[in-house]
Amino acid sequence: KSTLTEIENAIPRVKGTVPYINEDTTKYDNSMKGVFYYCSNLKYIPCEIFKKQRNVIDFSFALAGCKRIVLDVDLTSEMFKGCTKAESFARTFYGCNGEISYDIFKDCINATVFSMCFAKGTWKSSRQTLGCFYHIFRNTKGRQFNSCFAHSTIDYMTEVFTGLKTAYDLSYCFYDSTIVYNIAEATHMSGMSNCDWSDM
C-alpha cells in the first residue's frame, strides 16, 4: 500500500519507448499505465502532472483508486494538454471523485478507449460548466465506452456524446449508476448516426 500523499511537480516527459504488455499482443509503447494505481493516500497532484506527454499512448489506470484526490475543473483542464498520441484512458479515473473539465481530452485527438474511465466515482458539477462530462469526448476518436460511468453517482449531466461519430461500444455505459439529471439529456447522441452499431 502506497503512503504517497502529495506530488509537487509534473512527471518529466517520456522520451523513449518502454516495454508494455497489451492484453492481445506484446509490443513496445510509451505507457503510464497504472502510474499511481491505488495510491489511496494521495491527496494532491499538480494540474500539469501529465501535461505535454506527447509520446505516451496509454494512460489506463493512471489514477485508478486515488479516492482522496478531489478533482476539479482547474486541475483537470490542463491535465492531458499536449497528449496528442494518447489512445487509451481505460479506468483512468476509476473510483475517483470531483468534477471533470470540459477540456480534459481537448488535445487527445487519437484517444479511442474510455472503458470504465469514470466508473465507481462520485461526480459533481457546477452549473456554469453545463454539467458533468459535457461534450468532453468531442475532439477524440472515442470508440469503446463500455461501463464508462458504471456504478457511479453523477450529480448533473448533459450531452456527453454530442457530435461524437466514432462510438462503437456503449455496453453497460451507465450500468448501476445514479444520475440526478434526466438520462435522455445526458446521453443525447446527435451526430452519431454514422456509428457502427453491429456489435452492440
C-alpha positions as CSV (number, residue, x, y, z in Angstrom):
1,K,0.0,0.0,0.0
2,S,1.4,3.4,-1.0
3,T,2.0,6.1,1.5
4,L,2.5,8.8,-1.2
5,T,0.3,11.8,-0.2
6,E,1.5,14.6,-2.5
7,I,3.2,15.2,-5.8
8,E,4.8,18.7,-6.3
9,N,5.8,18.7,-10.0
10,A,4.8,17.3,-13.3
11,I,6.2,14.0,-14.4
12,P,9.3,14.5,-16.7
13,R,8.5,13.9,-20.3
14,V,8.7,10.3,-21.5
15,K,11.1,10.4,-24.4
16,G,11.9,6.8,-25.4
17,T,10.0,3.6,-25.7
18,V,9.4,1.3,-22.8
19,P,8.1,-2.3,-22.7
20,Y,4.3,-2.6,-22.4
21,I,2.3,-5.8,-22.4
22,N,-1.0,-5.5,-24.2
23,E,-3.8,-8.0,-23.4
24,D,-3.7,-9.2,-27.0
25,T,-0.1,-8.9,-28.1
26,T,3.3,-7.9,-26.8
27,K,4.5,-4.6,-28.2
28,Y,6.6,-1.6,-27.3
29,D,4.8,1.6,-26.5
30,N,5.1,4.6,-24.2
31,S,2.9,3.9,-21.3
32,M,1.9,5.4,-18.0
33,K,-0.5,2.5,-17.3
34,G,-1.2,2.4,-13.6
35,V,1.4,5.0,-12.7
36,F,-0.4,6.0,-9.5
37,Y,-2.6,2.9,-9.3
38,Y,-4.4,2.7,-5.9
39,C,-2.3,5.4,-4.3
40,S,-5.2,5.7,-1.9
41,N,-3.4,8.2,0.4
42,L,-2.6,10.6,-2.5
43,K,-4.3,13.9,-1.9
44,Y,-2.6,16.4,-4.1
45,I,-1.4,16.4,-7.7
46,P,-0.4,19.4,-9.8
47,C,-2.7,20.3,-12.8
48,E,0.3,19.8,-15.2
49,I,1.1,16.3,-14.0
50,F,0.7,14.7,-17.4
51,K,0.9,17.8,-19.5
52,K,2.8,17.6,-22.8
53,Q,3.4,13.8,-22.5
54,R,3.4,13.8,-26.3
55,N,4.8,10.2,-26.6
56,V,2.5,8.5,-24.1
57,I,-0.1,6.2,-25.7
58,D,-1.6,4.6,-22.6
59,F,-3.0,6.4,-19.5
60,S,-5.0,3.4,-18.4
61,F,-5.4,3.0,-14.6
62,A,-3.2,6.1,-14.2
63,L,-5.2,7.5,-11.2
64,A,-7.4,4.5,-10.5
65,G,-8.3,4.1,-6.9
66,C,-6.9,7.5,-5.9
67,K,-10.0,8.2,-3.9
68,R,-8.6,11.0,-1.8
69,I,-7.8,13.3,-4.7
70,V,-10.7,15.8,-5.2
71,L,-10.6,16.5,-8.9
72,D,-11.8,19.9,-10.0
73,V,-12.2,21.9,-13.2
74,D,-8.9,23.8,-12.8
75,L,-7.0,20.6,-12.1
76,T,-8.4,18.6,-15.0
77,S,-8.4,21.3,-17.7
78,E,-4.7,21.1,-18.3
79,M,-4.1,17.5,-17.2
80,F,-3.7,16.0,-20.6
81,K,-2.8,19.1,-22.6
82,G,-0.4,18.2,-25.5
83,C,-1.1,14.4,-25.1
84,T,-1.9,14.0,-28.8
85,K,-0.8,10.4,-29.1
86,A,-2.8,9.1,-26.2
87,E,-5.1,6.3,-27.2
88,S,-6.3,4.6,-24.0
89,F,-8.0,6.0,-20.9
90,A,-9.4,2.8,-19.6
91,R,-10.1,3.1,-15.9
92,T,-8.0,6.2,-15.7
93,F,-10.3,7.8,-13.0
94,Y,-11.9,4.6,-11.7
95,G,-13.0,5.2,-8.1
96,C,-12.1,8.9,-8.2
97,N,-14.3,11.9,-7.2
98,G,-14.9,15.5,-8.1
99,E,-15.5,17.5,-11.3
100,I,-14.0,17.0,-14.7
101,S,-13.3,19.9,-17.1
102,Y,-14.9,20.3,-20.5
103,D,-11.3,20.5,-21.9
104,I,-9.8,17.4,-20.2
105,F,-9.5,15.5,-23.5
106,K,-9.3,18.5,-25.8
107,D,-5.8,17.6,-27.2
108,C,-6.3,13.8,-27.1
109,I,-7.3,13.6,-30.8
110,N,-6.2,9.9,-31.1
111,A,-8.0,8.6,-28.0
112,T,-10.3,5.7,-28.7
113,V,-10.7,3.7,-25.4
114,F,-12.6,5.0,-22.4
115,S,-13.8,1.7,-20.9
116,M,-14.7,2.2,-17.2
117,C,-12.8,5.6,-17.4
118,F,-15.1,7.3,-14.8
119,A,-16.6,4.1,-13.2
120,K,-17.3,3.8,-9.5
121,G,-16.9,7.6,-8.9
122,T,-18.9,10.4,-7.4
123,W,-19.1,13.2,-9.9
124,K,-20.3,16.8,-9.1
125,S,-20.9,19.7,-11.4
126,S,-21.0,23.4,-11.1
127,R,-23.9,24.7,-13.3
128,Q,-21.6,27.0,-15.2
129,T,-20.0,24.1,-16.9
130,L,-23.3,22.7,-18.2
131,G,-23.0,19.6,-16.2
132,C,-20.6,16.7,-15.6
133,F,-18.8,15.5,-18.8
134,Y,-20.5,18.0,-21.1
135,H,-19.0,17.3,-24.6
136,I,-15.7,16.0,-23.2
137,F,-15.2,13.5,-25.9
138,R,-15.8,16.0,-28.7
139,N,-12.2,16.0,-30.1
140,T,-11.4,12.3,-29.6
141,K,-11.9,9.3,-31.8
142,G,-13.7,7.5,-28.9
143,R,-14.9,4.0,-29.8
144,Q,-15.0,2.0,-26.6
145,F,-17.2,3.3,-23.8
146,N,-18.2,0.1,-22.2
147,S,-19.0,0.6,-18.5
148,C,-17.5,4.2,-18.8
149,F,-19.7,5.6,-16.0
150,A,-20.8,2.3,-14.4
151,H,-21.5,2.2,-10.6
152,S,-21.2,6.0,-10.4
153,T,-23.1,8.7,-8.7
154,I,-23.4,11.7,-11.1
155,D,-24.9,15.0,-9.9
156,Y,-25.8,16.7,-13.1
157,M,-25.1,15.6,-16.7
158,T,-25.9,16.8,-20.2
159,E,-24.8,16.0,-23.8
160,V,-21.9,13.7,-23.1
161,F,-21.7,12.2,-26.6
162,T,-23.0,15.1,-28.7
163,G,-21.2,15.2,-32.0
164,L,-19.2,12.0,-31.5
165,K,-19.3,10.0,-34.7
166,T,-16.9,7.1,-33.8
167,A,-18.5,5.5,-30.8
168,Y,-18.8,1.7,-31.2
169,D,-19.3,0.1,-27.8
170,L,-21.6,1.7,-25.3
171,S,-22.4,-1.5,-23.5
172,Y,-23.2,-1.1,-19.8
173,C,-22.1,2.5,-20.1
174,F,-24.3,3.7,-17.2
175,Y,-24.8,0.4,-15.5
176,D,-26.0,0.7,-11.9
177,S,-25.4,4.4,-11.8
178,T,-27.3,7.1,-10.1
179,I,-27.8,10.2,-12.3
180,V,-29.7,13.1,-10.8
181,Y,-30.4,14.8,-14.2
182,N,-32.6,13.4,-16.9
183,I,-30.8,10.5,-18.6
184,A,-32.2,11.4,-22.0
185,E,-30.3,14.7,-21.9
186,A,-27.2,13.0,-20.6
187,T,-27.0,10.6,-23.4
188,H,-28.0,12.9,-26.2
189,M,-26.3,11.5,-29.2
190,S,-26.8,13.9,-32.1
191,G,-24.3,13.3,-34.8
192,M,-23.8,9.6,-34.0
193,S,-26.0,8.3,-36.8
194,N,-22.9,7.1,-38.8
195,C,-21.6,4.9,-35.9
196,D,-21.1,1.2,-36.4
197,W,-23.6,-0.5,-34.0
198,S,-23.2,-4.0,-35.4
199,D,-21.7,-5.5,-32.3
200,M,-23.9,-3.7,-29.7
